[in-house]
Amino acid sequence: MEQTERKQYDAIVIGGGPGGYECAIRLRQNGLSAALVEKDKLGGTCLNRGCIPTKTMLHSADVYAQALGGEKFGIKAGNVSFDYGAIIARKDAVAGQLSQGVAFLEKSWGVDVYQASARVKSASCVELSSGETLECRHLILATGSEPARIPIPGVELPGVVDSTGLMQLVECPEHIVIVGGGVIGIEFATFFVKLGVKVTIVEMLDRILGPLDKSISDFLTRDLKKKGVELILGVKVKAIEEGLKVLYEKVDGSLEGCAEGDVVLLAGGRAVNTKGFGLEEIGIELDRRGIVAVDEYCRTGVEGVYAIGDINAKMQLAHVASAQGLLVADHIAGKACRPLN
Ligand SMILES: Cc1cc2nc3c(=O)[nH]c(=O)nc-3n(C[C@H](O)[C@H](O)[C@H](O)COP(=O)(O)OP(=O)(O)OC[C@H]3O[C@@H](n4cnc5c(N)ncnc54)[C@H](O)[C@@H]3O)c2cc1C
C-alpha cells in the first residue's frame, strides 16, 4: 500500500490561543519550521470567549454609563438607551476581525496552520481529524481551558449559562445571579450593573476575588455595593430549581436562602483541556484536575514535549500564556532565556 508522505516540522503547536499562536510565530522568527493546529477559531479563549469579548462589552457599558451621567459634565445626550443585541454583535465583529488578524500574522511568518482537532500519537507524531499525520522534533501543548461545570442539580436548566453561553445571549437579563465571585464573575457583574441590571453574586469564600490582595477585594466590594450589587458571601450553592432559584446554605450548614434571577451565570473556575487526545497515553503527567506538571522551562516529563498556558495552571492569564510560548520557542531554538519563577 502506498504510504502518504508525512509533513515534518521542527515543532508542532497544538492550540491557537495566546500561548500557541505567539509560540508558533516566535519559532519561525527563530528560523524553525512550525505547524499550528487549531480545532476552532484562532485566538482561543482570550480572543473569542474571554479577554477581548468581555472588554468590548465593558466598553459599551462604559459608554452607556457615561452618556447617562454626561449632564454634570455639560453633555446632553437626550434619551439614552442601549441595544443589547447590537452590543453583542459589535463584540462578535471585534473578535472576528482580531481572529482574522492572527491568521494573517501566522501566514506572514510562514506558520502552517491546520484547522483540525489534534490527537497526540507520540512525542513526535500528531494525527489530525482532517486525516493528515504530522511529525516533529518538539511538541508544544497549548490546549487551554473551558468553563468548569459545577456539580449541582439544575445546571442544565434553560437560562443557566457559563461565561461562553452568557456572551451569546442576545437579550439583556433583568436580574442575573452570578455563582462565583472570582475575576470572571466580578467582570460580568461590573458589566451588567452599569447597564442597570440587578446583580446578585453568590460566593463560597467570605470575600470576593479570594486569591487577590485583600485591599483589592475590599475596594471592589465597596464599589460594587455602592453600585447596587448584592453580595451573598460565605455560602455554598446546593441546587438551582425551576424559575431559576439558586438555593444556598452557609458553609457550616447553618443558614439557607435563595437568590432568584432570570439568568444564572456559573462562574466557578476553569477546567483544563488535557483529556481525550492522547496525553496520558504517551506518559504526560496530569494531576487530579488534569493540570500538566511542568518545570521552569515548561517541559513536561516526556522528552521534547512542552505544555504552556492555562493547561499548566501556573497563572491562567493570556499574557502569561504568551510569555510561556515565547520562552519555549526560545528554549527550543537554544537561545538563552529566563526560566519561570
Ligand atoms: C470571560 C473571560 C475573561 C478573561 N479575561 C482575561 C483578561 O482580561 N486578561 C487575561 O490575561 N486573561 C483573561 N482570561 C483568561 C485567558 O483567556 C486565558 O488565560 C488564555 O486564553 C489562555 O491561553 P491558552 O493559549 O493557554 O489557551 P486558550 O486561549 O484556551 O486556547 C486554547 C486553544 O486550543 C484549542 N484546542 C484545544 N484542544 C485542541 C485539540 N485537541 N486540537 C486542536 N486545538 C485544540 C482550543 O480550541 C483553543 O482555541 C479570560 C478568560 C475568560 C473565560
The ligand as a MOL file (V3000), in Angstrom:
LIG
                    3D

  0  0  0     0  0            999 V3000
M  V30 BEGIN CTAB
M  V30 COUNTS 53 58 0 0 0
M  V30 BEGIN ATOM
M  V30 1 C -14.5250 35.5100 30.4170 0
M  V30 2 C -13.0110 35.5010 30.4520 0
M  V30 3 C -12.3230 36.6920 30.5690 0
M  V30 4 C -10.9240 36.6900 30.6000 0
M  V30 5 N -10.2780 37.8980 30.7040 0
M  V30 6 C -8.9310 37.9070 30.7610 0
M  V30 7 C -8.2200 39.1380 30.8530 0
M  V30 8 O -8.8160 40.2050 30.9110 0
M  V30 9 N -6.8740 39.1080 30.8890 0
M  V30 10 C -6.1630 37.9220 30.8320 0
M  V30 11 O -4.9240 37.9380 30.8580 0
M  V30 12 N -6.8140 36.7370 30.7250 0
M  V30 13 C -8.1640 36.7040 30.6960 0
M  V30 14 N -8.8240 35.4980 30.5640 0
M  V30 15 C -8.0190 34.2430 30.5560 0
M  V30 16 C -7.4270 33.9540 29.1660 0
M  V30 17 O -8.4730 33.9150 28.2200 0
M  V30 18 C -6.6900 32.6240 29.1820 0
M  V30 19 O -5.7390 32.6270 30.2510 0
M  V30 20 C -5.9330 32.3930 27.8810 0
M  V30 21 O -6.8270 32.3830 26.7830 0
M  V30 22 C -5.1690 31.0740 27.9220 0
M  V30 23 O -4.4830 30.9240 26.7170 0
M  V30 24 P -4.0600 29.4750 26.1800 0
M  V30 25 O -3.2770 29.7360 24.9350 0
M  V30 26 O -3.4300 28.6930 27.2670 0
M  V30 27 O -5.4230 28.7090 25.8450 0
M  V30 28 P -6.7570 29.1010 25.0950 0
M  V30 29 O -6.8630 30.5430 24.8340 0
M  V30 30 O -7.8520 28.4390 25.8560 0
M  V30 31 O -6.5950 28.3940 23.6810 0
M  V30 32 C -6.5250 27.0110 23.5430 0
M  V30 33 C -6.9370 26.6210 22.1380 0
M  V30 34 O -6.6510 25.2380 21.9370 0
M  V30 35 C -7.6350 24.6900 21.0960 0
M  V30 36 N -7.6300 23.2350 21.2750 0
M  V30 37 C -7.9320 22.5400 22.4060 0
M  V30 38 N -7.7690 21.2190 22.2040 0
M  V30 39 C -7.3560 21.0710 20.9140 0
M  V30 40 C -7.0340 19.9430 20.1070 0
M  V30 41 N -7.0610 18.7000 20.5970 0
M  V30 42 N -6.6870 20.1400 18.8070 0
M  V30 43 C -6.6290 21.4050 18.3000 0
M  V30 44 N -6.9310 22.5110 19.0150 0
M  V30 45 C -7.2770 22.3490 20.3140 0
M  V30 46 C -8.9220 25.3710 21.5620 0
M  V30 47 O -9.9170 25.3300 20.5470 0
M  V30 48 C -8.4260 26.7840 21.8670 0
M  V30 49 O -8.6060 27.6450 20.7650 0
M  V30 50 C -10.2040 35.4630 30.4990 0
M  V30 51 C -10.9060 34.2580 30.3650 0
M  V30 52 C -12.2990 34.2640 30.3420 0
M  V30 53 C -13.0280 32.9600 30.1780 0
M  V30 END ATOM
M  V30 BEGIN BOND
M  V30 1 1 1 2
M  V30 2 1 2 3
M  V30 3 2 2 52
M  V30 4 2 3 4
M  V30 5 1 4 5
M  V30 6 1 4 50
M  V30 7 2 5 6
M  V30 8 1 6 7
M  V30 9 1 6 13
M  V30 10 2 7 8
M  V30 11 1 7 9
M  V30 12 1 9 10
M  V30 13 2 10 11
M  V30 14 1 10 12
M  V30 15 2 12 13
M  V30 16 1 13 14
M  V30 17 1 14 15
M  V30 18 1 14 50
M  V30 19 1 15 16
M  V30 20 1 16 17
M  V30 21 1 16 18
M  V30 22 1 18 19
M  V30 23 1 18 20
M  V30 24 1 20 21
M  V30 25 1 20 22
M  V30 26 1 22 23
M  V30 27 1 23 24
M  V30 28 2 24 25
M  V30 29 1 24 26
M  V30 30 1 24 27
M  V30 31 1 27 28
M  V30 32 2 28 29
M  V30 33 1 28 30
M  V30 34 1 28 31
M  V30 35 1 31 32
M  V30 36 1 32 33
M  V30 37 1 33 34
M  V30 38 1 33 48
M  V30 39 1 34 35
M  V30 40 1 35 36
M  V30 41 1 35 46
M  V30 42 1 36 37
M  V30 43 1 36 45
M  V30 44 2 37 38
M  V30 45 1 38 39
M  V30 46 1 39 40
M  V30 47 2 39 45
M  V30 48 1 40 41
M  V30 49 2 40 42
M  V30 50 1 42 43
M  V30 51 2 43 44
M  V30 52 1 44 45
M  V30 53 1 46 47
M  V30 54 1 46 48
M  V30 55 1 48 49
M  V30 56 2 50 51
M  V30 57 1 51 52
M  V30 58 1 52 53
M  V30 END BOND
M  V30 END CTAB
M  END
